[in-house]
Amino acid sequence: MTDLTSLTLAEARTGLANKTFTSLELTDAHLKAIAAARALNAFVLETPDQARTMARDADAKIVKGQGGPLAGIPLGIKDLFATKGVRTTACSKILDNFVPTYESTVTSQIWRDGAVMLGKLNNDEFAMGSSNETSCFGPVANPWRREGSNTTLVPGGSSGGSASAVAALLCMGATATDTGGSIRQPAAFTATVGMKPTYGRCSRWGIVAFASSLDQAGPIGRTVRDASILMRSMAGHDPKDTTSVDREVPDFEAAIGKSVKGMKIGLPKEYRLDGMPAEIEKLWSEGAAWLKAAGAELVEISLPHTKYALPAYYIVAPAEASSNLARYDGVRYGLRVPGRSIGELYEHTRGQGFGAEVRRRVMIGTYVLSAGYYDAYYLRAQKVRTLIKKDFEDCFAKGVTAILTPATPSAAFGIGEKGADPVEMYLNDIFTVTVNMAGLPGIAVPAGKDAQGLPLGLQLIGRPFDEETLFSLGEVIEQAAGRFTPPKWW
């Protein structure tokens, strides 16, 4: 029998349905893989007992023919999703040993559909970071390495644990969140598939908030089909989240293999950056050629306000973060560092509880929201955001079905290589933040490798609530590029 951990989610689903193996066997195989891969630091909490209990329950239901769409599938959960009775820290010292008494809507829907929880996955502290180096549990290692090198690389962020675990075959899929590229950039760095759905497609209830108008939950999977299967369980209206949209959830998997003939694919000229590596440019051209060969029509488009997206994002996101993180005061839950006054209690708790990157963003956010600067910064950034959204609307109004761009400006870099200059780190999100600013869906699909053998991804951006088209187009790229698995070193 094939090694159970090397199956795709879709293959595992078929095997479970045919009773070729049990969920308990599948779960045990993944728990064993996790135990052997602790060097990656992808999991911050393993839940083997709970996993086996859930697997046995799934097996019992499968036998009776009552298994849900994810029955018996072992998954990893980003440590930003509240899991009832299981520690949830957002990888920050300030949440210490916080154990929620409630379950996030997205994870409750996954358990409803029969999935098995293997544990909680590492991420950048409060999802603030592009490399998974800001976690209080330490950085995650990318399972990929440069050819002939032992340098440990970052898996991207903030969903680095999710991407690393899926790429290293430690789980069949993972939940993730995306505020400015935190699903798509790690997916591109690890040769996995990451889908950031339209804002409002998945409930944000029970997910630790970073920037409420930008955050969106989505899946990271081994293949485009796997991501589509996960997405169906994660999506859906939730009355507990006022930004959740009341729309029927389509069968995303049905879009896999659909013809893309006649679709107009936009190539934005503003994404051709000065100094962009030749291999990224080449990858982009190859991706366009694959879509053209499948019957799509390529058109050059303009998104003129793209150059303002990154600065506007780094005003809006920290502003919302400073507001959301005000609740961590040492009074109600989490870490408490005593002081002689309430003010000192706040200062001590936040000073010791928040890491450097979180403190930096909270201070930026507080500054841009302060009385003298609100209009000059925050209000102006919101106006720029409207213009960015309009750029996309204008393109879609002209008949463009989807937009093809690179996912990242480079392949994965080494741990510690970009830590000195925060701006250099922020530039990693240059191709992804526009999607969050406009609330659109975006998918990152592995498309090739660089000269050092590291994976590179392409991004497809779609119309609002048209994730199905992205899955269809993504599958075309996946079929043309093939799948990549990292050579095992851990």
ROLUMLUM-521225 format. One record per residue (C-alpha): residue in one letter; x, y, z. Coordinates in nm, 4 decimals, decimal comma. Example, Ala and Ser with C-alpha at 12.3 -4.5 7.8 and 13.67 -1.06 7.14 Angstrom:
# ROLUMLUM-521225
- residuo x y z
- a 1,2300 -0,4500 0,7800;
- s 1,3670 -0,1060 0,7140;
//
This chain:
# ROLUMLUM-521225
- residuo x y z
- m 0,0000 0,0000 0,0000;
- t 0,1130 0,3547 -0,0786;
- d 0,2442 0,5502 0,2169;
- l -0,0783 0,6975 0,3539;
- t 0,0743 1,0409 0,4108;
- s 0,1602 1,0816 0,0419;
- l -0,2032 1,0609 -0,0720;
- t -0,3894 1,3748 -0,1691;
- l -0,7001 1,4617 0,0306;
- a -0,9184 1,3525 -0,2641;
- e -0,7367 1,0150 -0,2859;
- a -0,7676 0,9641 0,0913;
- r -1,1405 1,0403 0,0732;
- t -1,1825 0,7675 -0,1929;
- g -0,9718 0,5199 0,0067;
- l -1,1785 0,5807 0,3215;
- a -1,5058 0,5453 0,1301;
- n -1,3840 0,2173 -0,0260;
- k -1,2638 0,1015 0,3196;
- t -0,9115 0,0440 0,1796;
- f -0,7874 0,1859 0,5123;
- t -0,9449 0,3445 0,8176;
- s -0,9331 0,7012 0,9416;
- l -0,7466 0,5733 1,2481;
- e -0,4731 0,4263 1,0244;
- l -0,4585 0,7480 0,8228;
- t -0,4460 0,9601 1,1388;
- d -0,1766 0,7434 1,3008;
- a 0,0379 0,7708 0,9858;
- h 0,0187 1,1510 1,0058;
- l 0,0816 1,1603 1,3823;
- k 0,3935 0,9521 1,3222;
- a 0,5058 1,1927 1,0474;
- i 0,4499 1,4911 1,2810;
- a 0,6569 1,3290 1,5580;
- a 0,9410 1,2710 1,3095;
- a 0,9283 1,6273 1,1749;
- r 0,9522 1,8379 1,4907;
- a 1,2631 2,0001 1,3429;
- l 1,0253 2,1939 1,1148;
- n 0,8452 2,3462 1,4186;
- a 0,5208 2,3506 1,2158;
- f 0,2979 2,2377 1,5038;
- v 0,2861 2,4351 1,8291;
- l 0,0455 2,1871 1,9896;
- e -0,0129 1,8240 1,8961;
- t -0,3455 1,6648 1,9927;
- p -0,2897 1,2895 1,9308;
- d -0,5510 1,1623 2,1798;
- q -0,8195 1,3916 2,0441;
- a -0,7188 1,3019 1,6862;
- r -0,7572 0,9290 1,7508;
- t -1,0944 0,9779 1,9212;
- m -1,2189 1,1867 1,6267;
- a -1,0804 0,9265 1,3817;
- r -1,2644 0,6420 1,5584;
- d -1,5874 0,8454 1,5487;
- a -1,5356 0,9087 1,1760;
- d -1,4713 0,5376 1,1123;
- a -1,7954 0,4455 1,2909;
- k -1,9909 0,6941 1,0783;
- i -1,8255 0,5803 0,7526;
- v -1,9247 0,2186 0,8302;
- k -2,2877 0,3299 0,8756;
- g -2,2722 0,5374 0,5572;
- q -2,3143 0,8607 0,7533;
- g -1,9708 1,0155 0,6861;
- g -1,9613 1,3840 0,5936;
- p -1,7632 1,5427 0,3046;
- l -1,4402 1,5424 0,5123;
- a -1,5084 1,2222 0,7087;
- g -1,1882 1,0881 0,8616;
- i -0,9526 1,3411 0,6960;
- p -0,6682 1,4565 0,9311;
- l -0,6143 1,8339 0,9190;
- g -0,3974 2,0955 1,0901;
- i -0,5490 2,4139 1,2360;
- k -0,3697 2,7489 1,2367;
- d -0,3273 2,8709 1,5962;
- l -0,5431 3,1745 1,5158;
- f -0,8666 2,9682 1,5128;
- a -1,0326 2,9234 1,8523;
- t -1,0674 2,5525 1,9306;
- k -1,2890 2,4672 2,2268;
- g -1,0917 2,3162 2,5127;
- v -0,7652 2,3293 2,3124;
- r -0,5032 2,6001 2,3742;
- t -0,5192 2,8874 2,1249;
- t -0,2498 3,1552 2,1541;
- a -0,2164 3,3299 1,8141;
- c 0,1522 3,2410 1,8825;
- s 0,1824 3,5328 2,1251;
- k 0,3040 3,5324 2,4854;
- i 0,0186 3,7649 2,5753;
- l -0,2353 3,4856 2,5193;
- d -0,0176 3,2582 2,7295;
- n -0,2195 2,9422 2,8026;
- f -0,5543 3,0709 2,6772;
- v -0,8009 2,7834 2,6327;
- p -1,1207 2,8957 2,4562;
- t -1,4624 2,7843 2,5806;
- y -1,5984 2,8168 2,2251;
- e -1,5182 2,6951 1,8724;
- s -1,4584 2,9178 1,5689;
- t -1,7288 2,8889 1,3032;
- v -1,4855 2,7680 1,0348;
- t -1,3439 2,4854 1,2494;
- s -1,6906 2,3874 1,3794;
- q -1,7992 2,3420 1,0148;
- i -1,4923 2,1274 0,9437;
- w -1,5708 1,9043 1,2453;
- r -1,9374 1,8948 1,1380;
- d -1,8162 1,7471 0,8074;
- g -1,6162 1,4774 0,9878;
- a -1,2541 1,6005 0,9774;
- v -0,9926 1,5012 1,2370;
- m -0,7785 1,7582 1,4252;
- l -0,4080 1,6705 1,4440;
- g -0,3119 1,9863 1,6347;
- k -0,2499 2,3603 1,6171;
- l -0,0117 2,5080 1,3613;
- n 0,2531 2,7768 1,4052;
- n 0,2029 3,1263 1,2627;
- d 0,3481 3,4758 1,2881;
- e 0,2406 3,6416 1,6132;
- f -0,1173 3,7668 1,5637;
- a -0,0612 3,6879 1,1921;
- m 0,1771 3,9851 1,1630;
- g 0,4650 3,8791 0,9407;
- s 0,5664 3,7407 0,6031;
- s 0,8125 3,4738 0,7174;
- n 0,6782 3,3045 1,0333;
- e 0,9731 3,4409 1,2312;
- t 0,7663 3,6521 1,4764;
- s 0,5997 3,3558 1,6539;
- c 0,6691 3,3257 2,0271;
- f 0,7252 2,9527 1,9599;
- g 1,0140 3,0295 1,7246;
- p 1,0349 3,0246 1,3440;
- v 0,8981 2,7496 1,1212;
- a 1,1359 2,5783 0,8791;
- n 1,0424 2,5412 0,5149;
- p 1,0655 2,1728 0,4102;
- w 1,2322 2,2968 0,0894;
- r 1,6045 2,3786 0,0746;
- r 1,8221 2,5281 -0,1954;
- e 1,9978 2,2595 -0,3968;
- g 2,3303 2,1738 -0,2356;
- s 2,2661 2,3961 0,0673;
- n 2,1756 2,3268 0,4304;
- t 2,0462 2,6799 0,4951;
- t 1,7070 2,6670 0,6657;
- l 1,4545 2,8733 0,4721;
- v 1,1362 3,0475 0,5847;
- p 0,8030 2,8984 0,4737;
- g 0,6465 3,2436 0,4300;
- g 0,3924 3,3967 0,6634;
- s 0,1797 3,4369 0,8471;
- s 0,0398 3,0885 0,7750;
- g 0,3890 2,9340 0,7678;
- g 0,3030 2,6384 0,9907;
- s 0,0028 2,5532 0,7705;
- a 0,2061 2,5671 0,4477;
- s 0,5068 2,3823 0,5917;
- a 0,2915 2,1026 0,7403;
- v 0,0991 2,0491 0,4155;
- a 0,4181 2,0550 0,2031;
- a 0,5991 1,8113 0,4374;
- l 0,2983 1,5734 0,4266;
- l 0,2226 1,6138 0,7989;
- c -0,1482 1,6832 0,7383;
- m -0,3844 1,6449 0,4409;
- g -0,4740 2,0131 0,4446;
- a -0,4818 2,3083 0,6816;
- t -0,6855 2,6118 0,7747;
- a -0,5119 2,9441 0,7225;
- t -0,5899 3,3166 0,7192;
- d -0,4957 3,5902 0,4744;
- t -0,4813 3,9622 0,5635;
- g -0,2292 4,0775 0,3026;
- g -0,1066 3,7545 0,1436;
- s -0,0736 3,5206 0,4430;
- i -0,2242 3,2218 0,2594;
- r -0,0898 3,2830 -0,0917;
- q 0,2704 3,3798 -0,0127;
- p 0,3447 3,0728 0,2100;
- a 0,1730 2,8500 -0,0488;
- a 0,4027 2,9900 -0,3203;
- f 0,7108 2,9372 -0,0978;
- t 0,6266 2,5716 -0,0263;
- a 0,4707 2,4422 -0,3540;
- t 0,1244 2,4096 -0,1990;
- v -0,2076 2,5564 -0,3147;
- g -0,3498 2,8472 -0,1142;
- m -0,6935 3,0021 -0,1679;
- k -0,7856 3,3399 -0,0207;
- p -1,1636 3,3599 -0,0677;
- t -1,3705 3,6725 -0,1322;
- y -1,4092 3,8865 0,1822;
- g -1,7244 3,7600 0,3550;
- r -1,7201 3,4098 0,2012;
- c -1,5930 3,2487 0,5256;
- s -1,6925 3,3526 0,8760;
- r -1,4331 3,5396 1,0841;
- w -1,6095 3,4538 1,4106;
- g -1,3765 3,2849 1,6580;
- i -1,0604 3,3756 1,4640;
- v -0,8174 3,6007 1,6534;
- a -0,8524 3,9363 1,4750;
- f -0,5643 4,1229 1,3088;
- a -0,7288 4,3705 1,0673;
- s -1,1031 4,3114 1,0566;
- s -1,1732 4,4610 0,7123;
- l -0,8928 4,2567 0,5503;
- d -0,8805 3,9195 0,7352;
- q -1,0241 3,6178 0,5562;
- a -0,9967 3,2457 0,6315;
- g -0,9107 2,9970 0,3595;
- p -0,7534 2,6578 0,2926;
- i -0,4009 2,5419 0,2089;
- g -0,3992 2,2070 0,0281;
- r -0,1650 1,9774 -0,1627;
- t -0,3579 2,0236 -0,4889;
- v -0,6145 2,2599 -0,6388;
- r -0,8812 1,9914 -0,5941;
- d -0,7891 1,9442 -0,2266;
- a -0,8189 2,3194 -0,1679;
- s -1,1617 2,3216 -0,3365;
- i -1,2851 2,0359 -0,1135;
- l -1,1680 2,2151 0,2037;
- m -1,3111 2,5454 0,0869;
- r -1,6623 2,4044 0,0581;
- s -1,6610 2,3029 0,4256;
- m -1,5014 2,6297 0,5434;
- a -1,7354 2,8666 0,3569;
- g -2,0906 2,9648 0,4447;
- h -2,3012 3,2358 0,6020;
- d -2,2713 3,2925 0,9758;
- p -2,5146 3,5238 1,1595;
- k -2,2469 3,5702 1,4314;
- d -2,0250 3,7569 1,1798;
- t -2,1855 4,0709 1,0388;
- t -1,9380 4,0754 0,7461;
- s -2,0312 3,7193 0,6454;
- v -2,2260 3,7170 0,3192;
- d -2,5518 3,5219 0,2914;
- r -2,4861 3,3393 -0,0362;
- e -2,5205 2,9768 -0,1254;
- v -2,1905 2,7876 -0,1118;
- p -2,1270 2,6328 -0,4536;
- d -1,9715 2,2910 -0,5090;
- f -1,6219 2,4300 -0,5705;
- e -1,4867 2,0871 -0,6616;
- a -1,7259 2,0709 -0,9598;
- a -1,5247 2,3565 -1,1171;
- i -1,2119 2,1373 -1,1423;
- g -1,1576 2,0295 -1,5001;
- k -1,4104 2,2743 -1,6467;
- s -1,3106 2,4337 -1,9760;
- v -1,1467 2,7766 -1,9582;
- k -1,2036 2,8360 -2,3311;
- g -1,2926 3,1942 -2,4132;
- m -1,2049 3,3332 -2,0686;
- k -1,0287 3,6703 -2,0808;
- i -0,7196 3,6691 -1,8604;
- g -0,5759 4,0092 -1,7685;
- l -0,2004 4,0665 -1,7321;
- p -0,1498 4,3900 -1,5339;
- k 0,1412 4,5958 -1,6656;
- e 0,1946 4,7540 -1,3193;
- y 0,3076 4,4154 -1,1830;
- r 0,6189 4,4265 -1,4053;
- l 0,8412 4,5727 -1,1374;
- d 1,1857 4,7243 -1,1834;
- g 1,4479 4,4726 -1,0796;
- m 1,2052 4,1806 -1,0824;
- p 1,4046 3,8555 -1,1142;
- a 1,4099 3,7179 -1,4697;
- e 1,2866 3,3800 -1,3461;
- i 0,9687 3,5379 -1,2044;
- e 0,9095 3,7154 -1,5364;
- k 0,9689 3,3850 -1,7228;
- l 0,7314 3,1956 -1,4920;
- w 0,4607 3,4560 -1,5506;
- s 0,4988 3,4230 -1,9300;
- e 0,4879 3,0432 -1,9047;
- g 0,1694 3,0559 -1,6969;
- a 0,0079 3,2866 -1,9511;
- a 0,1106 3,0496 -2,2332;
- w -0,0443 2,7495 -2,0506;
- l -0,3745 2,9332 -2,0100;
- k -0,3650 3,0415 -2,3749;
- a -0,3032 2,6812 -2,4824;
- a -0,6114 2,5807 -2,2799;
- g -0,8220 2,8253 -2,4827;
- a -0,8111 3,1411 -2,2703;
- e -0,7548 3,4836 -2,4265;
- l -0,4755 3,7031 -2,2858;
- v -0,5179 4,0803 -2,2600;
- e -0,2896 4,3458 -2,1130;
- i -0,4675 4,5501 -1,8470;
- s -0,3847 4,8459 -1,6260;
- l -0,4359 4,8706 -1,2497;
- p -0,2981 5,2238 -1,2108;
- h -0,3266 5,2533 -0,8315;
- t -0,1259 4,9354 -0,7610;
- k 0,1818 5,1368 -0,6585;
- y -0,0113 5,2869 -0,3646;
- a -0,1416 4,9510 -0,2389;
- l 0,1476 4,8586 -0,0102;
- p 0,1759 5,1967 0,1678;
- a -0,2033 5,2166 0,2044;
- y -0,2175 4,8600 0,3371;
- y 0,0515 4,9345 0,5966;
- i -0,1653 5,2172 0,7273;
- v -0,5038 5,0405 0,7244;
- a -0,3826 4,7063 0,8675;
- p -0,1835 4,8478 1,1658;
- a -0,4674 5,0936 1,2416;
- e -0,7172 4,8103 1,2682;
- a -0,4638 4,5957 1,4557;
- s -0,4076 4,8658 1,7201;
- s -0,7827 4,8800 1,7753;
- n -0,8268 4,4993 1,7849;
- l -0,5288 4,4396 2,0138;
- a -0,6438 4,6951 2,2723;
- r -0,8380 4,4110 2,4388;
- y -0,5120 4,2461 2,5518;
- d -0,4686 4,4424 2,8720;
- g -0,3772 4,1814 3,1335;
- v -0,7110 4,2258 3,3080;
- r -0,9485 3,9712 3,1560;
- y -0,7457 3,6789 3,0200;
- g -0,3987 3,5763 2,9084;
- l -0,0740 3,7127 3,0473;
- r -0,0789 3,9538 3,3439;
- v 0,2353 4,1348 3,4566;
- p 0,1468 4,3330 3,7738;
- g 0,2187 4,7042 3,8167;
- r 0,1590 4,9691 4,0848;
- s -0,1284 5,1207 3,8864;
- i -0,3681 5,0113 3,6118;
- g -0,1587 5,2058 3,3602;
- e 0,1561 5,0272 3,4707;
- l -0,0239 4,6899 3,4540;
- y -0,1149 4,7624 3,0891;
- e 0,2390 4,8771 3,0067;
- h 0,4142 4,5828 3,1692;
- t 0,1731 4,3243 3,0265;
- r 0,1897 4,4575 2,6728;
- g 0,5620 4,5277 2,6870;
- q 0,6388 4,1694 2,7856;
- g 0,3483 4,0004 2,6086;
- f 0,3753 4,1463 2,2581;
- g 0,6742 4,0751 2,0335;
- a 0,8717 4,3463 1,8511;
- e 0,6774 4,3299 1,5210;
- v 0,3387 4,3448 1,6945;
- r 0,4517 4,6400 1,9083;
- r 0,5804 4,8146 1,5942;
- r 0,2483 4,7752 1,4133;
- v 0,0383 4,8723 1,7151;
- m 0,2445 5,1915 1,7513;
- i 0,2108 5,2733 1,3789;
- g -0,1632 5,2075 1,4019;
- t -0,2116 5,4189 1,7115;
- y -0,0158 5,7026 1,5464;
- v -0,2172 5,7051 1,2221;
- l -0,5451 5,7000 1,4174;
- s -0,4449 5,9821 1,6534;
- a -0,6355 6,3103 1,6379;
- g -0,3803 6,5114 1,4412;
- y -0,3028 6,2448 1,1830;
- y -0,6294 6,0562 1,1223;
- d -0,7243 6,2567 0,8103;
- a -0,3713 6,2737 0,6738;
- y -0,3099 5,8985 0,6977;
- y -0,6005 5,6682 0,7769;
- l -0,8707 5,8544 0,5858;
- r -0,6437 5,9022 0,2857;
- a -0,5466 5,5324 0,2882;
- q -0,9159 5,4387 0,2843;
- k -0,9694 5,6630 -0,0200;
- v -0,6749 5,4960 -0,1960;
- r -0,8307 5,1603 -0,1096;
- t -1,1510 5,2641 -0,2895;
- l -0,9460 5,3568 -0,5978;
- i -0,7659 5,0190 -0,5920;
- k -1,1030 4,8420 -0,5760;
- k -1,2298 5,0541 -0,8668;
- d -0,9271 4,9567 -1,0807;
- f -1,0319 4,5925 -1,0538;
- e -1,4006 4,6723 -1,1092;
- d -1,3140 4,8611 -1,4296;
- c -1,1190 4,5615 -1,5633;
- f -1,3954 4,3157 -1,4795;
- a -1,6511 4,5498 -1,6387;
- k -1,4529 4,5259 -1,9636;
- g -1,5032 4,1495 -1,9705;
- v -1,1856 4,0327 -1,7939;
- t -1,2642 3,6990 -1,6246;
- a -0,9547 3,6737 -1,4025;
- i -0,6094 3,8270 -1,3613;
- l -0,2782 3,6389 -1,3693;
- t 0,0209 3,7726 -1,1716;
- p 0,3293 3,6366 -0,9914;
- a 0,2521 3,5338 -0,6309;
- t 0,5802 3,6566 -0,4776;
- p 0,8756 3,8699 -0,5919;
- s 1,1210 3,5843 -0,5149;
- a 1,1500 3,2274 -0,3884;
- a 1,1812 3,1526 -0,0147;
- f 1,4691 3,3219 0,1684;
- g 1,6756 3,2093 0,4674;
- i 1,5701 3,2522 0,8292;
- g 1,7173 3,5806 0,9542;
- e 1,8075 3,7045 0,6052;
- k 1,5508 3,9868 0,5983;
- g 1,4983 4,0625 0,9646;
- a 1,6987 4,3847 0,9872;
- d 1,4811 4,6058 0,7675;
- p 1,1024 4,5750 0,8226;
- v 1,0302 4,7474 0,4893;
- e 1,2288 4,4840 0,2995;
- m 1,0083 4,2214 0,4670;
- y 0,6885 4,4146 0,3848;
- l 0,7836 4,4141 0,0129;
- n 0,7148 4,0388 0,0069;
- d 0,3450 4,1247 -0,0005;
- i 0,3696 4,3495 -0,3051;
- f 0,1678 4,1197 -0,5372;
- t -0,0858 4,0072 -0,2782;
- v -0,2100 4,3063 -0,0744;
- t -0,4241 4,4554 -0,3553;
- v -0,6497 4,1485 -0,3378;
- n -0,7226 4,2071 0,0323;
- m -0,7661 4,5815 -0,0157;
- a -1,0306 4,5105 -0,2826;
- g -1,1872 4,2138 -0,0980;
- l -1,1367 3,9835 -0,3982;
- p -1,0604 3,6097 -0,4177;
- g -0,7049 3,5008 -0,5050;
- i -0,5346 3,1635 -0,5434;
- a -0,1636 3,0740 -0,5461;
- v -0,0657 2,7655 -0,7453;
- p 0,2835 2,6079 -0,7756;
- a 0,4091 2,6799 -1,1275;
- g 0,7813 2,6037 -1,1408;
- k 1,1175 2,6273 -0,9673;
- d 1,3973 2,8810 -0,9584;
- a 1,7607 2,8138 -1,0510;
- q 1,8280 2,6778 -0,6986;
- g 1,5424 2,4287 -0,7137;
- l 1,3031 2,6275 -0,4943;
- p 0,9323 2,6398 -0,5782;
- l 0,7690 2,9481 -0,7296;
- g 0,3978 3,0207 -0,7522;
- l 0,1579 3,2116 -0,9743;
- q -0,1446 3,4027 -0,8485;
- l -0,4886 3,4238 -1,0069;
- i -0,7252 3,7013 -0,8961;
- g -1,0981 3,6656 -0,9603;
- r -1,4237 3,8561 -0,9563;
- p -1,6043 3,8757 -0,6204;
- f -1,7507 3,5359 -0,5215;
- d -1,6159 3,3687 -0,8353;
- e -1,3743 3,1288 -0,6661;
- e -1,4960 2,8521 -0,8987;
- t -1,3302 3,0161 -1,2016;
- l -1,0037 3,0437 -1,0060;
- f -1,0154 2,6721 -0,9241;
- s -1,0730 2,5921 -1,2959;
- l -0,7837 2,8147 -1,4076;
- g -0,5595 2,7014 -1,1205;
- e -0,6047 2,3413 -1,2228;
- v -0,4870 2,4243 -1,5774;
- i -0,1613 2,5662 -1,4331;
- e -0,1253 2,2685 -1,1971;
- q -0,1684 2,0177 -1,4809;
- a 0,0881 2,1998 -1,6959;
- a 0,3460 2,2554 -1,4186;
- g 0,3073 1,9242 -1,2355;
- r 0,3355 1,8724 -0,8596;
- f 0,6497 1,9234 -0,6521;
- t 0,7456 1,7528 -0,3278;
- p 1,0504 1,8565 -0,1216;
- p 1,3324 1,6022 -0,0749;
- k 1,3190 1,4873 0,2882;
- w 1,5967 1,6192 0,5159;
- w 1,4217 1,6475 0,8522;
//
